[in-house]
Amino acid sequence: MGSTTTNREMLFGEKLVERGLAKTEQVEECLRVQADLRSQGIAPVPRLGELLVFKGYLSAERMREAAESIPMNSVETA
């Protein structure tokens, strides 16, 4: 997972927080889990949304709705 993907995950997390779908602490925790897995050489690393659902912070249905409603160009990196 490259830095562009990592940046995209961070921006997606910000959008989830802005929309009240997740708390900042929950997103930060899941981003740390991703970083830990990456540092251990584990691949593939679960996506942010997958981790939020796994931890029970977000329902699978709400995650699908969020993924569909947040345009990818709103989380693109320069």
JOQUIHU-V177271 format. One record per pair of residues at least 4 apart in sequence whose ideal C-beta (glycine too) atoms are under 6 Angstrom apart, sorted by the first residue. I is the first residue (numbers start at 1). J is the second residue. Records with the same first field share a line. If there is no record, write none. Layout:
I->J ; J
This chain:
1->5 ; 45
4->77
7->77
8->75
9->48
11->75
12->48 ; 75
13->27 ; 48
15->70
16->21 ; 22
17->22 ; 24 ; 27
21->66
22->26 ; 27 ; 52 ; 57 ; 58
26->57
30->48 ; 51 ; 52
33->51
34->45
37->42 ; 45
38->45
46->50 ; 51
49->63
52->57 ; 58
53->58 ; 60 ; 63
58->62 ; 63
65->69
66->70
70->74
